[in-house]
Amino acid sequence: MVSILAHTQPQYATHDVTNQPPPLAPYDASADAALLEGLRREGAEWAEKDVRRLGLLAGGAEAQEWAEQANRYEPELRTHDRYGNRVDEVDFHPAWHHLMRTAVSEGLAGAAWADDRPGAHVARIAGALVWGHTEAGHTCPTSMTYAVVPALRRQPELAAVYEPLLTGREYEPDLRVPTEKRGLLAGMGMTEKQGGSDVRANTTTATPSAEPGVYTLRGHKWFTSAPMCDLFLVLAQAPDGLTCFLVPRVLPDGSRNTFRVQRLKDKLGNRSNASSEPEFDGTVAWRVGPEGQGVKTIIEMVNCTRLDCVMGSATLMRKTLVEAGHHARHRSAFGARLLDQPLMRNVLADLALESEAATTLTLRLAGAADRSVRGDEGERMFRRIATAVGKYWVTKRGPAFTAEALECLGGNGYVEDSGMPRHYREAPLLSIWEGSGNVNALDVLRALTRTPGTADALFAELALAQGADTRLDTAAARLKNAVREADETGARRLVERMALTLQASLLVRHAPPAVADAFCATRLDGDWGYAYGTLPGSVDLDGILRRALPTG
């Protein structure tokens, strides 16, 4: 008698798995023409070899697994040790430390400030644009560490002690006396429950001690990320007004400073990064800058982190575009590959335009930052206004972009295994961190009224593309009229015009005609719908996609 089992398929094999894309990793996260061209153009061509190496590492299977694990196994707050001592520590999965160690050693934290080569700050941004293909949470402490240096320099004696450690490339996560470590991480604590972005409403008090420059703090902070950093810049009310202070987690004598972490935030995204609500009570702090000038002292830190928000959104756009393009290249529907179908090509090309515009602007802003810290006054004026413009617009575009890229994967993109939901949850953070849309739009108005040279710098930049495209010339002329009529009610509309005109001018000057023409036709001339994938028939889809999507 013949067994029935002999004629059946192997156990559980009800079908063959076909028409599913292979894993994207390993891939080259630096295979981005807009990024590499911008790196060279903005003066950091010397860093290209390192950026390419880091791109291969970021797109490797191991680094992509670190990213997944760091978000699956979230940080945990440990307020007390086993003996009942208050310790206020946060425990992370080893994958977090792998990501952090790589980022710091590759110079993505404070190292640029110790590098005298022109383009050092551009190289850092380019490195972050590719390493960010892993995950975004760990870039928060590296960003703050980078940004704290120029603010700390307002108190030279403190900078002399801590800057060499903040600009180092050693990652030492344990809490110890800062000066006994080879590398430090820094955070900041500005917002409070009652004020949020209105930091002048802060109620945390700073009481001077008998030792000059040393105070004790009492109060709370509402949203302080990366509480395991070594140092924090904190705003508090001193006798003469809102003042900036340096708060170490561990004091010079080895004792723990009072930094009570009440809880970790249960956030929409950015889950790998611990964000906390710390309380101060007799917390020892060193004054940074004069009393009453806290906002003025810390504003340079804000400018730096705003650039990193632009970079973060541009990174998310590029990462999700690569994911969508990979899926479309390997998935077929209705008898043809998705990548060969006209409507999907329209969607991907539209996303590619947005991604290239964001990346190109990010690198231009990085170039302005690099040259301004080296004394270029014109670049300082441009940076002042253009960073706020870029922060408003590029971060605003992120959520809709990542949603469209996710939709390219269909149901596959809606499940956690794809990684796309993580990117989608991350996207809104970047338009909130360092000031929401309204805060940045109003900051642009403030720059126009209080620093008139910023408008001249912006229009000087636009003039570099004058005559190359009539649609751009028309947009720039209209923008000049809009600037003269600027008011608070129309601030968002004005900043949007600034951003699109600036992005168009950069693409007209630096991108291939297929990209520049499509951007001007749609974003400036209105030949566009209300959703991605509505490019006009005249657009060179093939030219855009050949440039944007890696082969393979």
C-alpha positions as CSV (number, residue, x, y, z in Angstrom):
1,M,0.0,0.0,0.0
2,V,1.4,3.4,-1.0
3,S,1.4,6.0,1.7
4,I,-0.6,9.1,0.9
5,L,2.2,11.2,2.5
6,A,4.6,10.2,-0.2
7,H,2.6,12.2,-2.7
8,T,2.2,15.4,-0.7
9,Q,4.4,18.5,-0.6
10,P,6.9,19.0,2.3
11,Q,5.3,19.9,5.6
12,Y,3.9,23.6,5.6
13,A,5.0,24.2,1.9
14,T,1.6,25.3,0.6
15,H,3.2,27.5,-2.0
16,D,6.4,28.9,-3.4
17,V,7.4,32.4,-2.4
18,T,7.7,34.5,-5.5
19,N,7.4,38.1,-6.6
20,Q,8.9,39.4,-3.4
21,P,12.0,41.7,-3.4
22,P,15.2,40.4,-1.9
23,P,16.6,42.2,1.1
24,L,18.0,45.6,0.3
25,A,21.0,45.2,2.5
26,P,23.8,45.2,1.7
27,Y,23.7,48.3,-0.3
28,D,25.7,51.6,-0.6
29,A,24.0,54.4,1.3
30,S,26.4,56.9,-0.3
31,A,25.3,56.0,-3.9
32,D,23.6,59.4,-4.3
33,A,24.9,61.7,-7.0
34,A,23.3,64.8,-5.4
35,L,25.1,64.1,-2.1
36,L,28.5,63.4,-3.6
37,E,28.4,66.4,-6.0
38,G,27.3,68.6,-3.1
39,L,30.2,67.3,-0.9
40,R,32.7,68.3,-3.5
41,R,31.0,71.6,-4.4
42,E,30.9,72.7,-0.8
43,G,34.6,72.2,-0.2
44,A,34.9,68.7,1.4
45,E,36.0,66.6,-1.5
46,W,38.9,65.4,0.7
47,A,36.3,63.5,2.7
48,E,34.7,61.5,-0.2
49,K,36.6,58.3,0.4
50,D,35.5,58.2,4.1
51,V,31.9,59.1,3.1
52,R,31.9,56.2,0.6
53,R,33.3,53.8,3.1
54,L,30.7,54.9,5.7
55,G,28.0,54.5,3.1
56,L,28.9,50.8,2.6
57,L,29.0,50.3,6.4
58,A,25.6,52.0,6.9
59,G,23.9,49.9,4.2
60,G,25.5,46.7,5.4
61,A,23.4,43.9,7.0
62,E,25.0,44.3,10.4
63,A,24.4,48.0,10.8
64,Q,20.8,47.6,9.5
65,E,20.3,44.9,12.1
66,W,21.7,47.3,14.8
67,A,19.1,49.8,13.8
68,E,16.3,47.4,14.1
69,Q,17.4,46.1,17.4
70,A,18.0,49.5,18.9
71,N,14.3,50.3,18.2
72,R,12.9,47.0,19.2
73,Y,14.6,46.9,22.6
74,E,13.9,50.4,23.9
75,P,15.9,52.2,26.6
76,E,14.8,51.5,30.2
77,L,15.0,53.9,33.1
78,R,16.6,52.6,36.3
79,T,16.1,55.2,39.0
80,H,17.7,53.2,41.9
81,D,20.3,50.5,42.1
82,R,19.7,47.2,43.9
83,Y,20.7,48.7,47.3
84,G,18.2,51.6,47.0
85,N,20.6,54.3,46.0
86,R,19.3,56.9,43.5
87,V,21.3,56.5,40.3
88,D,19.0,57.8,37.5
89,E,20.5,55.7,34.7
90,V,19.2,54.5,31.4
91,D,20.0,51.1,30.1
92,F,20.4,50.6,26.3
93,H,20.6,47.5,24.1
94,P,24.1,46.8,22.9
95,A,23.0,47.7,19.4
96,W,22.6,51.3,20.5
97,H,26.2,51.4,21.7
98,H,27.4,49.9,18.4
99,L,25.6,52.7,16.5
100,M,26.9,55.4,18.9
101,R,30.4,54.1,18.8
102,T,30.5,54.2,15.0
103,A,28.9,57.7,14.8
104,V,31.4,59.2,17.3
105,S,34.4,57.5,15.9
106,E,33.5,58.7,12.4
107,G,33.4,62.3,13.5
108,L,29.6,62.8,13.5
109,A,29.5,64.3,16.9
110,G,31.8,67.2,17.9
111,A,35.0,66.4,15.9
112,A,34.4,69.0,13.2
113,W,35.2,71.8,15.6
114,A,38.7,70.3,16.1
115,D,39.4,70.0,12.3
116,D,40.9,73.0,10.7
117,R,40.4,71.8,7.1
118,P,37.9,73.9,5.1
119,G,34.8,71.8,4.6
120,A,35.1,69.9,7.9
121,H,31.5,70.8,8.9
122,V,30.3,69.8,5.4
123,A,32.1,66.4,5.7
124,R,30.3,65.9,9.0
125,I,26.9,66.5,7.4
126,A,27.6,64.3,4.5
127,G,28.7,61.5,6.8
128,A,25.5,61.9,8.8
129,L,23.4,61.8,5.6
130,V,24.7,58.3,4.8
131,W,25.1,57.0,8.3
132,G,21.5,58.1,9.0
133,H,20.4,55.3,6.7
134,T,20.7,53.1,9.8
135,E,18.3,54.9,12.3
136,A,17.7,58.4,13.6
137,G,17.4,58.1,17.3
138,H,21.1,57.9,18.1
139,T,21.8,61.0,16.0
140,C,20.2,63.1,18.7
141,P,23.1,63.0,21.2
142,T,25.6,63.3,18.5
143,S,23.9,66.4,17.1
144,M,23.7,68.0,20.5
145,T,27.3,67.2,21.3
146,Y,28.3,69.0,18.0
147,A,26.0,71.9,18.7
148,V,27.1,72.6,22.3
149,V,30.7,73.6,21.4
150,P,30.0,77.1,20.0
151,A,27.8,78.0,23.0
152,L,30.3,76.7,25.5
153,R,33.0,78.9,23.9
154,R,31.2,81.9,25.4
155,Q,32.8,80.8,28.7
156,P,36.4,80.2,27.7
157,E,37.6,78.6,30.9
158,L,34.9,75.9,30.6
159,A,35.6,75.4,26.9
160,A,39.3,74.9,27.6
161,V,38.4,72.0,29.9
162,Y,35.6,70.3,28.0
163,E,36.0,71.1,24.3
164,P,38.9,68.8,23.7
165,L,36.7,65.9,25.1
166,L,33.5,67.0,23.3
167,T,35.5,67.0,20.0
168,G,37.1,63.6,20.6
169,R,36.2,60.4,18.8
170,E,36.0,58.1,21.7
171,Y,32.7,56.8,22.9
172,E,32.6,56.0,26.6
173,P,29.0,55.6,27.7
174,D,29.5,55.0,31.5
175,L,28.9,57.9,33.9
176,R,32.2,59.1,35.4
177,V,34.0,62.3,36.2
178,P,34.0,64.1,32.8
179,T,37.6,65.0,32.9
180,E,38.6,61.4,33.5
181,K,37.1,60.3,30.2
182,R,38.5,60.4,26.7
183,G,35.3,61.5,25.1
184,L,32.1,63.3,26.2
185,L,28.5,63.6,25.0
186,A,26.4,66.7,25.7
187,G,22.7,67.4,25.7
188,M,20.5,70.4,26.4
189,G,17.6,71.2,28.7
190,M,15.6,74.2,27.6
191,T,11.8,73.6,27.6
192,E,9.5,73.4,30.6
193,K,5.9,72.3,31.1
194,Q,4.4,75.8,31.2
195,G,6.3,77.3,28.2
196,G,7.6,74.9,25.7
197,S,9.3,76.9,23.0
198,D,8.6,80.1,25.0
199,V,11.7,79.5,27.1
200,R,11.4,82.9,28.7
201,A,8.5,81.4,30.7
202,N,10.9,79.1,32.4
203,T,10.6,78.9,36.2
204,T,13.8,76.9,37.1
205,T,15.8,79.1,39.4
206,A,19.6,79.5,39.6
207,T,21.0,80.6,43.0
208,P,24.6,81.9,43.1
209,S,27.0,80.1,45.4
210,A,30.0,81.5,47.3
211,E,32.2,80.3,44.4
212,P,32.2,82.7,41.4
213,G,30.4,81.3,38.4
214,V,28.9,78.4,40.3
215,Y,25.1,78.2,41.0
216,T,22.6,75.7,42.3
217,L,19.4,74.9,40.3
218,R,16.0,74.1,41.4
219,G,13.2,73.2,39.0
220,H,12.4,70.9,36.1
221,K,12.7,70.3,32.4
222,W,9.9,69.0,30.2
223,F,11.8,67.4,27.3
224,T,15.5,66.6,27.8
225,S,16.8,64.0,25.4
226,A,19.7,61.6,26.0
227,P,19.8,61.9,29.8
228,M,22.9,59.6,29.8
229,C,25.0,62.4,28.3
230,D,27.9,63.7,30.5
231,L,27.0,67.4,30.3
232,F,24.0,69.5,29.6
233,L,23.4,73.1,28.7
234,V,20.4,74.3,30.7
235,L,18.4,77.5,30.9
236,A,17.4,78.8,34.3
237,Q,16.4,82.1,35.9
238,A,19.4,83.7,37.6
239,P,19.0,87.0,39.6
240,D,19.6,89.1,36.4
241,G,17.4,87.0,34.2
242,L,17.4,83.8,32.0
243,T,20.9,82.4,31.9
244,C,22.7,79.5,30.3
245,F,24.4,76.9,32.6
246,L,26.6,73.8,32.2
247,V,25.3,70.9,34.3
248,P,27.5,67.8,34.6
249,R,25.9,64.4,35.5
250,V,28.9,63.6,37.7
251,L,30.7,66.3,39.8
252,P,34.5,66.8,39.9
253,D,34.7,64.9,43.2
254,G,33.0,61.8,41.7
255,S,29.6,62.3,43.3
256,R,26.4,62.2,41.3
257,N,24.9,65.6,40.6
258,T,21.2,65.9,41.4
259,F,19.6,65.0,38.0
260,R,16.4,63.1,38.9
261,V,14.9,61.5,35.8
262,Q,11.2,61.3,36.6
263,R,10.3,59.3,33.6
264,L,11.1,58.6,29.9
265,K,8.8,60.0,27.3
266,D,6.6,57.5,25.5
267,K,7.1,59.0,22.1
268,L,5.5,58.5,18.7
269,G,8.8,57.7,17.1
270,N,12.5,58.1,17.9
271,R,12.0,55.2,20.2
272,S,15.7,54.1,20.5
273,N,16.6,57.5,22.0
274,A,15.7,58.2,25.6
275,S,14.0,61.5,26.2
276,S,13.3,62.4,29.7
277,E,11.8,64.8,32.3
278,P,14.6,65.6,34.8
279,E,14.2,67.5,38.0
280,F,16.8,69.7,39.7
281,D,17.1,70.2,43.4
282,G,20.4,71.7,44.6
283,T,21.9,70.8,41.3
284,V,25.4,72.2,40.8
285,A,25.8,74.3,37.6
286,W,28.4,76.5,36.0
287,R,27.3,79.7,34.3
288,V,27.9,79.9,30.6
289,G,27.9,83.5,29.3
290,P,26.6,86.5,31.2
291,E,23.5,86.5,33.4
292,G,20.4,87.4,31.6
293,Q,21.8,86.4,28.2
294,G,20.8,82.8,28.2
295,V,18.9,82.8,24.9
296,K,21.7,84.8,23.2
297,T,24.2,82.3,24.5
298,I,22.4,79.2,23.5
299,I,21.1,80.4,20.1
300,E,24.2,79.2,18.3
301,M,23.5,75.7,19.6
302,V,20.0,76.0,18.2
303,N,21.3,77.1,14.8
304,C,23.5,74.0,14.7
305,T,20.8,71.6,15.7
306,R,18.3,73.1,13.2
307,L,20.7,72.3,10.4
308,D,20.8,68.7,11.7
309,C,17.0,68.7,11.6
310,V,17.2,69.6,7.9
311,M,19.8,66.9,7.4
312,G,17.7,64.4,9.3
313,S,14.7,65.0,7.1
314,A,16.8,64.8,3.9
315,T,18.2,61.5,5.2
316,L,14.8,60.0,5.8
317,M,13.7,61.1,2.3
318,R,16.7,59.5,0.7
319,K,16.4,56.3,2.7
320,T,12.7,55.8,2.1
321,L,13.2,56.6,-1.6
322,V,15.9,54.0,-1.9
323,E,13.5,51.5,-0.2
324,A,10.7,52.3,-2.5
325,G,12.9,52.1,-5.6
326,H,14.3,48.8,-4.6
327,H,10.8,47.4,-4.1
328,A,9.6,48.7,-7.4
329,R,12.5,47.3,-9.2
330,H,11.8,43.8,-8.0
331,R,8.1,43.6,-7.6
332,S,5.7,43.0,-10.5
333,A,2.0,43.7,-10.8
334,F,-0.5,43.4,-13.7
335,G,2.1,41.9,-16.0
336,A,5.0,44.3,-15.5
337,R,7.6,45.4,-13.0
338,L,6.4,48.3,-10.9
339,L,9.4,50.3,-11.9
340,D,8.4,50.0,-15.6
341,Q,4.9,51.2,-15.1
342,P,4.4,54.9,-16.1
343,L,2.4,55.9,-13.0
344,M,4.8,54.4,-10.5
345,R,7.7,56.0,-12.4
346,N,5.9,59.4,-12.0
347,V,5.6,58.8,-8.3
348,L,9.2,57.8,-7.8
349,A,10.5,60.6,-10.0
350,D,8.4,63.2,-8.0
351,L,9.9,61.8,-4.8
352,A,13.4,61.9,-6.3
353,L,12.9,65.6,-7.1
354,E,12.0,66.4,-3.5
355,S,14.8,64.3,-2.2
356,E,17.5,65.9,-4.4
357,A,16.2,69.4,-3.5
358,A,16.4,68.6,0.2
359,T,19.9,67.1,0.0
360,T,21.3,69.9,-2.1
361,L,19.9,72.5,0.2
362,T,21.2,70.6,3.3
363,L,24.8,70.6,1.8
364,R,24.5,74.3,0.8
365,L,23.5,75.1,4.4
366,A,26.4,73.0,5.7
367,G,28.8,74.9,3.4
368,A,27.4,78.2,4.8
369,A,27.9,77.0,8.3
370,D,31.5,75.9,7.6
371,R,32.4,79.2,6.0
372,S,30.7,81.4,8.5
373,V,32.6,79.8,11.4
374,R,35.7,80.7,9.5
375,G,34.8,84.3,9.3
376,D,32.8,84.8,6.1
377,E,30.3,87.5,6.9
378,G,28.2,87.0,3.8
379,E,27.9,83.4,4.5
380,R,27.0,84.1,8.1
381,M,24.1,86.3,6.9
382,F,22.9,83.7,4.5
383,R,23.2,81.0,7.1
384,R,21.1,83.0,9.5
385,I,18.1,83.2,7.3
386,A,18.5,80.1,5.1
387,T,18.8,77.6,8.0
388,A,15.5,78.7,9.4
389,V,13.9,78.6,6.0
390,G,15.3,75.1,5.4
391,K,14.3,73.9,8.8
392,Y,10.7,75.0,8.2
393,W,10.3,73.6,4.7
394,V,12.3,70.4,4.5
395,T,11.1,69.1,7.8
396,K,7.6,69.9,6.8
397,R,7.9,67.8,3.7
398,G,9.2,64.8,5.5
399,P,5.9,63.1,6.8
400,A,4.1,63.3,3.4
401,F,7.2,62.1,1.6
402,T,7.7,59.1,3.9
403,A,4.0,58.2,3.7
404,E,4.2,58.2,-0.1
405,A,7.3,56.1,-0.1
406,L,5.7,53.6,2.3
407,E,2.7,53.4,0.0
408,C,5.0,52.4,-2.9
409,L,5.5,49.1,-0.9
410,G,1.8,48.7,-0.4
411,G,0.8,46.4,2.4
412,N,4.4,45.3,2.7
413,G,5.3,48.8,3.8
414,Y,2.7,48.9,6.4
415,V,4.2,46.1,8.5
416,E,7.0,46.7,11.0
417,D,9.2,44.1,9.3
418,S,9.8,46.5,6.4
419,G,11.2,49.3,8.6
420,M,9.0,51.8,6.8
421,P,6.6,52.4,9.8
422,R,9.7,53.4,11.9
423,H,10.7,56.0,9.3
424,Y,7.2,57.3,9.1
425,R,6.9,57.7,12.9
426,E,10.3,59.5,12.9
427,A,9.4,62.1,10.3
428,P,7.2,64.4,12.3
429,L,9.8,64.8,15.0
430,L,12.1,66.9,12.9
431,S,9.6,69.6,12.2
432,I,8.9,69.8,16.0
433,W,12.4,69.6,17.5
434,E,14.1,73.0,17.7
435,G,11.0,74.9,17.1
436,S,7.8,73.9,15.3
437,G,6.8,75.4,11.9
438,N,5.4,78.6,13.4
439,V,8.5,79.2,15.5
440,N,10.8,78.9,12.5
441,A,8.6,81.0,10.3
442,L,8.5,83.7,12.8
443,D,12.3,83.4,13.2
444,V,12.6,84.2,9.5
445,L,10.6,87.4,10.0
446,R,12.8,88.2,12.9
447,A,15.9,87.8,10.8
448,L,14.4,90.1,8.1
449,T,13.5,92.9,10.5
450,R,16.4,92.7,13.0
451,T,19.2,91.7,10.7
452,P,18.5,93.3,7.3
453,G,21.6,91.9,5.7
454,T,20.0,88.5,5.7
455,A,17.6,89.4,2.9
456,D,20.5,90.8,0.8
457,A,22.4,87.6,1.4
458,L,19.4,85.4,0.3
459,F,18.8,87.4,-2.9
460,A,22.5,87.5,-3.7
461,E,22.4,83.7,-3.6
462,L,19.3,83.6,-5.9
463,A,21.0,86.0,-8.3
464,L,23.7,83.5,-9.0
465,A,21.1,81.6,-11.1
466,Q,19.6,84.7,-12.7
467,G,18.8,84.3,-16.4
468,A,19.1,80.6,-16.4
469,D,15.4,79.9,-16.1
470,T,12.6,82.4,-16.7
471,R,10.3,80.7,-14.1
472,L,13.0,81.1,-11.5
473,D,13.6,84.7,-12.4
474,T,9.8,85.4,-12.1
475,A,9.7,83.6,-8.7
476,A,12.7,85.6,-7.4
477,A,11.1,88.9,-8.4
478,R,7.8,87.9,-6.7
479,L,9.7,86.9,-3.6
480,K,11.3,90.4,-3.4
481,N,7.8,91.9,-3.3
482,A,6.6,89.4,-0.8
483,V,9.5,90.2,1.5
484,R,8.6,93.9,1.5
485,E,5.0,93.0,2.4
486,A,5.8,90.4,5.0
487,D,3.7,90.1,8.1
488,E,3.1,87.5,10.8
489,T,-0.2,86.1,9.3
490,G,1.5,85.3,6.0
491,A,4.8,84.1,7.5
492,R,4.4,80.5,6.5
493,R,3.5,81.3,2.9
494,L,6.5,83.6,2.6
495,V,8.9,81.0,4.0
496,E,7.5,78.4,1.7
497,R,8.2,80.7,-1.3
498,M,11.7,81.4,0.0
499,A,12.5,77.7,0.3
500,L,11.1,76.7,-3.1
501,T,12.9,79.5,-4.8
502,L,16.2,78.8,-3.1
503,Q,15.9,75.0,-3.8
504,A,15.1,75.8,-7.5
505,S,18.1,78.2,-7.8
506,L,20.4,75.5,-6.4
507,L,19.1,72.9,-8.8
508,V,19.2,75.2,-11.8
509,R,22.9,75.8,-11.0
510,H,24.0,72.4,-10.0
511,A,21.6,69.6,-11.1
512,P,21.1,68.0,-14.6
513,P,18.5,69.8,-16.8
514,A,16.0,66.9,-16.3
515,V,15.9,67.6,-12.5
516,A,16.0,71.4,-12.6
517,D,13.4,71.8,-15.3
518,A,11.0,69.4,-13.6
519,F,11.4,71.2,-10.3
520,C,10.8,74.6,-11.8
521,A,7.9,73.5,-13.8
522,T,6.1,71.9,-10.8
523,R,7.2,73.7,-7.6
524,L,7.5,77.2,-9.2
525,D,5.3,77.3,-12.2
526,G,2.4,75.3,-10.7
527,D,2.2,72.5,-13.3
528,W,1.6,70.0,-10.6
529,G,-1.1,68.3,-8.5
530,Y,-1.7,68.2,-4.8
531,A,0.0,64.8,-4.2
532,Y,3.3,63.2,-5.3
533,G,3.1,61.4,-8.6
534,T,1.4,64.3,-10.5
535,L,4.3,65.5,-12.6
536,P,3.3,66.7,-16.1
537,G,3.9,64.6,-19.2
538,S,6.7,66.9,-20.4
539,V,9.0,65.8,-17.5
540,D,12.0,63.6,-18.3
541,L,11.1,60.8,-15.9
542,D,13.9,58.5,-17.3
543,G,16.5,61.2,-16.7
544,I,15.4,61.8,-13.1
545,L,15.2,58.1,-12.2
546,R,18.5,57.2,-13.7
547,R,20.1,59.7,-11.5
548,A,18.2,59.0,-8.3
549,L,18.0,55.3,-8.0
550,P,21.0,53.0,-7.5
551,T,21.3,50.2,-10.0
552,G,21.0,46.5,-9.1
